[in-house]
Amino acid sequence: MTDENRKLGEPVENWSPPPAPSSNLKLEGEYVSLQPLSAEIHAEQLFQANSLDREGGIWDYLAYGPFASLDDYLKWVKSMEGKSDPFCLAIQRKDSGEFCGVASFMRITPRAGSLEVGHLCFSPKLQKTVAATEAMFLMMKWAFEAGYRRYEWKCNSLNLASRRAAQRLGFSYEGIFRQALVSKGRNRDTAWFAVIDKEWPELENAFQAYLAPENFDQDGRQICSLALLTRKLLYKTDFALTAPE
Protein backbone atom coordinates (compact mmCIF):
# COMPACT_ATOMS: atom_id res chain seq x y z
CA MET A 1 0.00 0.00 0.00
CA THR A 2 1.41 3.39 -0.99
CA ASP A 3 1.74 6.16 1.58
CA GLU A 4 -0.98 8.24 -0.06
CA ASN A 5 -3.48 5.38 0.35
CA ARG A 6 -2.80 4.86 4.06
CA LYS A 7 -5.46 6.57 6.18
CA LEU A 8 -3.92 7.38 9.52
CA GLY A 9 -5.91 10.39 10.75
CA GLU A 10 -5.01 14.05 10.86
CA PRO A 11 -1.78 14.93 12.67
CA VAL A 12 -2.39 16.61 16.04
CA GLU A 13 0.26 19.30 16.21
CA ASN A 14 1.37 21.54 19.06
CA TRP A 15 -0.87 19.78 21.55
CA SER A 16 -0.10 18.45 24.99
CA PRO A 17 -2.38 16.87 27.62
CA PRO A 18 -4.38 19.52 29.48
CA PRO A 19 -4.62 19.76 33.27
CA ALA A 20 -7.34 18.10 35.29
CA PRO A 21 -9.68 20.35 37.28
CA SER A 22 -8.16 21.33 40.62
CA SER A 23 -9.67 21.86 44.06
CA ASN A 24 -9.35 25.65 43.78
CA LEU A 25 -11.45 25.81 40.61
CA LYS A 26 -14.20 28.44 40.67
CA LEU A 27 -16.24 29.51 37.67
CA GLU A 28 -17.91 32.92 37.72
CA GLY A 29 -20.58 34.24 35.39
CA GLU A 30 -23.22 36.94 35.40
CA TYR A 31 -25.93 34.61 36.69
CA VAL A 32 -24.13 31.77 38.45
CA SER A 33 -21.07 30.79 40.39
CA LEU A 34 -19.70 27.23 40.48
CA GLN A 35 -17.40 25.84 43.17
CA PRO A 36 -16.24 22.38 44.29
CA LEU A 37 -18.99 20.50 46.09
CA SER A 38 -18.77 20.54 49.88
CA ALA A 39 -21.02 18.72 52.32
CA GLU A 40 -20.52 21.34 55.01
CA ILE A 41 -21.23 24.33 52.76
CA HIS A 42 -23.72 23.06 50.20
CA ALA A 43 -25.59 19.93 51.26
CA GLU A 44 -28.42 21.49 53.27
CA GLN A 45 -29.30 24.15 50.68
CA LEU A 46 -29.12 21.62 47.86
CA PHE A 47 -31.34 19.17 49.72
CA GLN A 48 -33.95 21.84 50.38
CA ALA A 49 -33.87 22.99 46.76
CA ASN A 50 -34.16 19.40 45.48
CA SER A 51 -37.10 18.80 47.82
CA LEU A 52 -39.15 21.24 45.74
CA ASP A 53 -39.33 18.49 43.12
CA ARG A 54 -42.28 16.77 44.78
CA GLU A 55 -42.44 13.85 42.33
CA GLY A 56 -38.69 13.14 42.46
CA GLY A 57 -38.33 13.30 38.70
CA ILE A 58 -34.86 14.81 38.88
CA TRP A 59 -33.57 11.42 40.08
CA ASP A 60 -35.22 9.25 37.42
CA TYR A 61 -32.15 8.89 35.23
CA LEU A 62 -29.44 9.22 37.89
CA ALA A 63 -27.85 6.14 39.44
CA TYR A 64 -28.69 7.38 42.95
CA GLY A 65 -31.52 9.18 44.74
CA PRO A 66 -34.08 10.26 45.63
CA PHE A 67 -32.96 10.89 49.21
CA ALA A 68 -35.56 10.61 51.95
CA SER A 69 -33.71 12.75 54.46
CA LEU A 70 -31.00 15.36 54.77
CA ASP A 71 -28.80 12.79 56.50
CA ASP A 72 -29.08 10.46 53.51
CA TYR A 73 -28.23 13.26 51.10
CA LEU A 74 -25.38 14.42 53.32
CA LYS A 75 -23.85 10.96 53.17
CA TRP A 76 -24.00 11.03 49.38
CA VAL A 77 -22.39 14.48 49.16
CA LYS A 78 -19.64 13.37 51.55
CA SER A 79 -18.99 10.37 49.31
CA MET A 80 -18.52 12.68 46.32
CA GLU A 81 -16.74 15.72 47.71
CA GLY A 82 -13.01 15.89 47.16
CA LYS A 83 -12.98 13.31 44.37
CA SER A 84 -10.83 14.05 41.36
CA ASP A 85 -13.20 12.12 39.06
CA PRO A 86 -16.06 12.82 39.07
CA PHE A 87 -15.15 16.36 40.03
CA CYS A 88 -18.42 17.74 41.38
CA LEU A 89 -19.41 21.40 41.42
CA ALA A 90 -22.20 23.14 43.31
CA ILE A 91 -24.10 25.75 41.29
CA GLN A 92 -25.14 28.98 43.01
CA ARG A 93 -27.63 31.46 41.57
CA LYS A 94 -26.26 34.94 42.03
CA ASP A 95 -29.65 36.64 42.22
CA SER A 96 -30.74 34.65 45.28
CA GLY A 97 -27.41 33.43 46.59
CA GLU A 98 -28.85 29.90 46.78
CA PHE A 99 -27.07 26.70 45.85
CA CYS A 100 -29.60 24.86 43.74
CA GLY A 101 -27.80 22.48 41.40
CA VAL A 102 -24.91 20.06 40.93
CA ALA A 103 -22.82 19.24 37.86
CA SER A 104 -19.51 17.49 37.38
CA PHE A 105 -16.57 16.94 35.13
CA MET A 106 -16.13 13.18 34.79
CA ARG A 107 -14.27 10.54 32.80
CA ILE A 108 -11.47 13.06 32.74
CA THR A 109 -8.79 11.75 30.39
CA PRO A 110 -6.09 14.37 29.80
CA ARG A 111 -3.93 12.02 27.69
CA ALA A 112 -6.78 11.83 25.17
CA GLY A 113 -7.87 15.43 25.69
CA SER A 114 -11.41 14.39 26.58
CA LEU A 115 -13.82 14.77 29.47
CA GLU A 116 -17.55 14.57 30.09
CA VAL A 117 -20.12 16.72 31.81
CA GLY A 118 -22.39 14.66 34.03
CA HIS A 119 -24.06 14.11 37.40
CA LEU A 120 -26.43 16.89 36.42
CA CYS A 121 -29.04 17.46 39.10
CA PHE A 122 -30.85 20.76 38.70
CA SER A 123 -33.49 21.60 41.29
CA PRO A 124 -36.71 23.38 40.21
CA LYS A 125 -35.01 26.64 41.20
CA LEU A 126 -32.44 26.11 38.43
CA GLN A 127 -34.31 24.19 35.74
CA LYS A 128 -35.05 25.98 32.47
CA THR A 129 -33.31 29.20 33.54
CA VAL A 130 -30.66 31.39 31.97
CA ALA A 131 -28.57 30.57 35.03
CA ALA A 132 -28.62 26.86 34.14
CA THR A 133 -27.54 27.62 30.58
CA GLU A 134 -24.71 29.83 31.77
CA ALA A 135 -23.51 27.11 34.16
CA MET A 136 -23.17 24.70 31.23
CA PHE A 137 -21.45 27.38 29.16
CA LEU A 138 -18.92 28.14 31.90
CA MET A 139 -17.98 24.48 32.28
CA MET A 140 -17.59 24.00 28.54
CA LYS A 141 -15.56 27.20 28.29
CA TRP A 142 -13.20 26.04 31.02
CA ALA A 143 -12.70 22.68 29.30
CA PHE A 144 -11.72 24.09 25.92
CA GLU A 145 -9.65 26.94 27.31
CA ALA A 146 -7.76 24.38 29.43
CA GLY A 147 -6.86 22.56 26.21
CA TYR A 148 -9.32 19.68 25.97
CA ARG A 149 -10.15 18.47 22.46
CA ARG A 150 -13.46 16.74 23.18
CA TYR A 151 -16.30 17.50 25.61
CA GLU A 152 -18.92 14.80 26.01
CA TRP A 153 -22.54 14.51 27.15
CA LYS A 154 -24.04 11.07 27.74
CA CYS A 155 -27.49 10.18 28.98
CA ASN A 156 -30.08 7.43 29.15
CA SER A 157 -31.48 7.10 25.64
CA LEU A 158 -35.00 7.30 27.10
CA ASN A 159 -34.27 10.70 28.65
CA LEU A 160 -35.56 12.85 25.81
CA ALA A 161 -35.33 16.04 27.86
CA SER A 162 -31.60 15.47 28.34
CA ARG A 163 -31.10 14.62 24.68
CA ARG A 164 -32.86 17.79 23.57
CA ALA A 165 -30.89 19.82 26.12
CA ALA A 166 -27.64 18.42 24.73
CA GLN A 167 -28.48 19.56 21.22
CA ARG A 168 -29.70 22.93 22.42
CA LEU A 169 -26.30 23.40 24.07
CA GLY A 170 -24.50 22.53 20.84
CA PHE A 171 -23.58 18.89 21.45
CA SER A 172 -23.78 16.78 18.30
CA TYR A 173 -25.45 13.37 18.44
CA GLU A 174 -23.06 10.46 17.90
CA GLY A 175 -25.16 7.35 18.45
CA ILE A 176 -26.53 4.82 20.95
CA PHE A 177 -24.50 2.34 23.00
CA ARG A 178 -27.00 -0.47 23.57
CA GLN A 179 -27.16 -2.18 26.98
CA ALA A 180 -24.35 0.03 28.20
CA LEU A 181 -25.30 -0.11 31.89
CA VAL A 182 -27.61 -1.54 34.49
CA SER A 183 -28.93 1.38 36.55
CA LYS A 184 -31.27 0.92 39.51
CA GLY A 185 -31.97 -2.60 38.27
CA ARG A 186 -32.99 -1.46 34.79
CA ASN A 187 -31.30 -1.60 31.41
CA ARG A 188 -29.77 1.61 30.16
CA ASP A 189 -28.98 2.30 26.53
CA THR A 190 -26.72 5.35 26.45
CA ALA A 191 -27.00 8.21 23.94
CA TRP A 192 -23.69 9.93 23.16
CA PHE A 193 -23.19 13.59 22.24
CA ALA A 194 -20.04 15.69 21.98
CA VAL A 195 -18.51 19.03 21.09
CA ILE A 196 -14.95 19.11 19.74
CA ASP A 197 -12.42 21.91 19.94
CA LYS A 198 -12.70 23.06 16.33
CA GLU A 199 -16.42 23.69 16.91
CA TRP A 200 -15.91 25.69 20.08
CA PRO A 201 -15.18 29.20 18.64
CA GLU A 202 -18.49 29.37 16.79
CA LEU A 203 -20.34 27.75 19.66
CA GLU A 204 -18.88 30.21 22.14
CA ASN A 205 -20.13 33.06 19.95
CA ALA A 206 -23.59 31.49 19.98
CA PHE A 207 -23.61 31.29 23.78
CA GLN A 208 -22.42 34.87 24.11
CA ALA A 209 -25.12 36.08 21.73
CA TYR A 210 -27.76 34.18 23.67
CA LEU A 211 -26.57 35.34 27.11
CA ALA A 212 -26.18 39.00 26.08
CA PRO A 213 -28.53 41.33 28.03
CA GLU A 214 -30.04 42.63 24.79
CA ASN A 215 -31.31 39.13 24.00
CA PHE A 216 -33.88 39.43 26.80
CA ASP A 217 -36.83 41.76 27.09
CA GLN A 218 -37.75 43.77 30.18
CA ASP A 219 -39.60 40.76 31.58
CA GLY A 220 -36.59 38.47 31.12
CA ARG A 221 -38.02 36.58 28.15
CA GLN A 222 -35.56 35.46 25.49
CA ILE A 223 -35.72 37.10 22.08
CA CYS A 224 -33.61 34.54 20.20
CA SER A 225 -33.44 30.97 21.50
CA LEU A 226 -30.14 29.21 22.03
CA ALA A 227 -31.40 26.24 19.99
CA LEU A 228 -31.81 28.51 16.97
CA LEU A 229 -28.23 29.74 17.36
CA THR A 230 -26.67 26.30 17.83
CA ARG A 231 -28.72 24.20 15.41
CA LYS A 232 -26.63 25.17 12.40
CA LEU A 233 -23.46 24.19 14.26
CA LEU A 234 -24.47 20.58 14.97
CA TYR A 235 -22.40 17.98 13.15
CA LYS A 236 -25.48 15.80 12.67
CA THR A 237 -28.77 17.56 12.10
CA ASP A 238 -31.17 14.62 11.75
CA PHE A 239 -33.31 15.47 14.77
CA ALA A 240 -35.49 12.41 14.18
CA LEU A 241 -32.52 10.25 15.14
CA THR A 242 -31.99 11.98 18.46
CA ALA A 243 -35.52 12.27 19.77
CA PRO A 244 -37.60 9.30 18.60
CA GLU A 245 -41.27 9.26 19.46
C-alpha positions as CSV (number, residue, x, y, z in Angstrom):
1,M,0.0,0.0,0.0
2,T,1.4,3.4,-1.0
3,D,1.7,6.2,1.6
4,E,-1.0,8.2,-0.1
5,N,-3.5,5.4,0.3
6,R,-2.8,4.9,4.1
7,K,-5.5,6.6,6.2
8,L,-3.9,7.4,9.5
9,G,-5.9,10.4,10.7
10,E,-5.0,14.0,10.9
11,P,-1.8,14.9,12.7
12,V,-2.4,16.6,16.0
13,E,0.3,19.3,16.2
14,N,1.4,21.5,19.1
15,W,-0.9,19.8,21.5
16,S,-0.1,18.5,25.0
17,P,-2.4,16.9,27.6
18,P,-4.4,19.5,29.5
19,P,-4.6,19.8,33.3
20,A,-7.3,18.1,35.3
21,P,-9.7,20.4,37.3
22,S,-8.2,21.3,40.6
23,S,-9.7,21.9,44.1
24,N,-9.4,25.6,43.8
25,L,-11.5,25.8,40.6
26,K,-14.2,28.4,40.7
27,L,-16.2,29.5,37.7
28,E,-17.9,32.9,37.7
29,G,-20.6,34.2,35.4
30,E,-23.2,36.9,35.4
31,Y,-25.9,34.6,36.7
32,V,-24.1,31.8,38.5
33,S,-21.1,30.8,40.4
34,L,-19.7,27.2,40.5
35,Q,-17.4,25.8,43.2
36,P,-16.2,22.4,44.3
37,L,-19.0,20.5,46.1
38,S,-18.8,20.5,49.9
39,A,-21.0,18.7,52.3
40,E,-20.5,21.3,55.0
41,I,-21.2,24.3,52.8
42,H,-23.7,23.1,50.2
43,A,-25.6,19.9,51.3
44,E,-28.4,21.5,53.3
45,Q,-29.3,24.1,50.7
46,L,-29.1,21.6,47.9
47,F,-31.3,19.2,49.7
48,Q,-34.0,21.8,50.4
49,A,-33.9,23.0,46.8
50,N,-34.2,19.4,45.5
51,S,-37.1,18.8,47.8
52,L,-39.2,21.2,45.7
53,D,-39.3,18.5,43.1
54,R,-42.3,16.8,44.8
55,E,-42.4,13.8,42.3
56,G,-38.7,13.1,42.5
57,G,-38.3,13.3,38.7
58,I,-34.9,14.8,38.9
59,W,-33.6,11.4,40.1
60,D,-35.2,9.3,37.4
61,Y,-32.1,8.9,35.2
62,L,-29.4,9.2,37.9
63,A,-27.8,6.1,39.4
64,Y,-28.7,7.4,43.0
65,G,-31.5,9.2,44.7
66,P,-34.1,10.3,45.6
67,F,-33.0,10.9,49.2
68,A,-35.6,10.6,51.9
69,S,-33.7,12.7,54.5
70,L,-31.0,15.4,54.8
71,D,-28.8,12.8,56.5
72,D,-29.1,10.5,53.5
73,Y,-28.2,13.3,51.1
74,L,-25.4,14.4,53.3
75,K,-23.8,11.0,53.2
76,W,-24.0,11.0,49.4
77,V,-22.4,14.5,49.2
78,K,-19.6,13.4,51.5
79,S,-19.0,10.4,49.3
80,M,-18.5,12.7,46.3
81,E,-16.7,15.7,47.7
82,G,-13.0,15.9,47.2
83,K,-13.0,13.3,44.4
84,S,-10.8,14.1,41.4
85,D,-13.2,12.1,39.1
86,P,-16.1,12.8,39.1
87,F,-15.1,16.4,40.0
88,C,-18.4,17.7,41.4
89,L,-19.4,21.4,41.4
90,A,-22.2,23.1,43.3
91,I,-24.1,25.8,41.3
92,Q,-25.1,29.0,43.0
93,R,-27.6,31.5,41.6
94,K,-26.3,34.9,42.0
95,D,-29.6,36.6,42.2
96,S,-30.7,34.7,45.3
97,G,-27.4,33.4,46.6
98,E,-28.8,29.9,46.8
99,F,-27.1,26.7,45.9
100,C,-29.6,24.9,43.7
101,G,-27.8,22.5,41.4
102,V,-24.9,20.1,40.9
103,A,-22.8,19.2,37.9
104,S,-19.5,17.5,37.4
105,F,-16.6,16.9,35.1
106,M,-16.1,13.2,34.8
107,R,-14.3,10.5,32.8
108,I,-11.5,13.1,32.7
109,T,-8.8,11.7,30.4
110,P,-6.1,14.4,29.8
111,R,-3.9,12.0,27.7
112,A,-6.8,11.8,25.2
113,G,-7.9,15.4,25.7
114,S,-11.4,14.4,26.6
115,L,-13.8,14.8,29.5
116,E,-17.5,14.6,30.1
117,V,-20.1,16.7,31.8
118,G,-22.4,14.7,34.0
119,H,-24.1,14.1,37.4
120,L,-26.4,16.9,36.4
121,C,-29.0,17.5,39.1
122,F,-30.9,20.8,38.7
123,S,-33.5,21.6,41.3
124,P,-36.7,23.4,40.2
125,K,-35.0,26.6,41.2
126,L,-32.4,26.1,38.4
127,Q,-34.3,24.2,35.7
128,K,-35.1,26.0,32.5
129,T,-33.3,29.2,33.5
130,V,-30.7,31.4,32.0
131,A,-28.6,30.6,35.0
132,A,-28.6,26.9,34.1
133,T,-27.5,27.6,30.6
134,E,-24.7,29.8,31.8
135,A,-23.5,27.1,34.2
136,M,-23.2,24.7,31.2
137,F,-21.5,27.4,29.2
138,L,-18.9,28.1,31.9
139,M,-18.0,24.5,32.3
140,M,-17.6,24.0,28.5
141,K,-15.6,27.2,28.3
142,W,-13.2,26.0,31.0
143,A,-12.7,22.7,29.3
144,F,-11.7,24.1,25.9
145,E,-9.6,26.9,27.3
146,A,-7.8,24.4,29.4
147,G,-6.9,22.6,26.2
148,Y,-9.3,19.7,26.0
149,R,-10.2,18.5,22.5
150,R,-13.5,16.7,23.2
151,Y,-16.3,17.5,25.6
152,E,-18.9,14.8,26.0
153,W,-22.5,14.5,27.1
154,K,-24.0,11.1,27.7
155,C,-27.5,10.2,29.0
156,N,-30.1,7.4,29.2
157,S,-31.5,7.1,25.6
158,L,-35.0,7.3,27.1
159,N,-34.3,10.7,28.7
160,L,-35.6,12.9,25.8
161,A,-35.3,16.0,27.9
162,S,-31.6,15.5,28.3
163,R,-31.1,14.6,24.7
164,R,-32.9,17.8,23.6
165,A,-30.9,19.8,26.1
166,A,-27.6,18.4,24.7
167,Q,-28.5,19.6,21.2
168,R,-29.7,22.9,22.4
169,L,-26.3,23.4,24.1
170,G,-24.5,22.5,20.8
171,F,-23.6,18.9,21.4
172,S,-23.8,16.8,18.3
173,Y,-25.4,13.4,18.4
174,E,-23.1,10.5,17.9
175,G,-25.2,7.4,18.4
176,I,-26.5,4.8,20.9
177,F,-24.5,2.3,23.0
178,R,-27.0,-0.5,23.6
179,Q,-27.2,-2.2,27.0
180,A,-24.4,0.0,28.2
181,L,-25.3,-0.1,31.9
182,V,-27.6,-1.5,34.5
183,S,-28.9,1.4,36.6
184,K,-31.3,0.9,39.5
185,G,-32.0,-2.6,38.3
186,R,-33.0,-1.5,34.8
187,N,-31.3,-1.6,31.4
188,R,-29.8,1.6,30.2
189,D,-29.0,2.3,26.5
190,T,-26.7,5.3,26.4
191,A,-27.0,8.2,23.9
192,W,-23.7,9.9,23.2
193,F,-23.2,13.6,22.2
194,A,-20.0,15.7,22.0
195,V,-18.5,19.0,21.1
196,I,-14.9,19.1,19.7
197,D,-12.4,21.9,19.9
198,K,-12.7,23.1,16.3
199,E,-16.4,23.7,16.9
200,W,-15.9,25.7,20.1
201,P,-15.2,29.2,18.6
202,E,-18.5,29.4,16.8
203,L,-20.3,27.8,19.7
204,E,-18.9,30.2,22.1
205,N,-20.1,33.1,19.9
206,A,-23.6,31.5,20.0
207,F,-23.6,31.3,23.8
208,Q,-22.4,34.9,24.1
209,A,-25.1,36.1,21.7
210,Y,-27.8,34.2,23.7
211,L,-26.6,35.3,27.1
212,A,-26.2,39.0,26.1
213,P,-28.5,41.3,28.0
214,E,-30.0,42.6,24.8
215,N,-31.3,39.1,24.0
216,F,-33.9,39.4,26.8
217,D,-36.8,41.8,27.1
218,Q,-37.8,43.8,30.2
219,D,-39.6,40.8,31.6
220,G,-36.6,38.5,31.1
221,R,-38.0,36.6,28.1
222,Q,-35.6,35.5,25.5
223,I,-35.7,37.1,22.1
224,C,-33.6,34.5,20.2
225,S,-33.4,31.0,21.5
226,L,-30.1,29.2,22.0
227,A,-31.4,26.2,20.0
228,L,-31.8,28.5,17.0
229,L,-28.2,29.7,17.4
230,T,-26.7,26.3,17.8
231,R,-28.7,24.2,15.4
232,K,-26.6,25.2,12.4
233,L,-23.5,24.2,14.3
234,L,-24.5,20.6,15.0
235,Y,-22.4,18.0,13.2
236,K,-25.5,15.8,12.7
237,T,-28.8,17.6,12.1
238,D,-31.2,14.6,11.7
239,F,-33.3,15.5,14.8
240,A,-35.5,12.4,14.2
241,L,-32.5,10.3,15.1
242,T,-32.0,12.0,18.5
243,A,-35.5,12.3,19.8
244,P,-37.6,9.3,18.6
245,E,-41.3,9.3,19.5
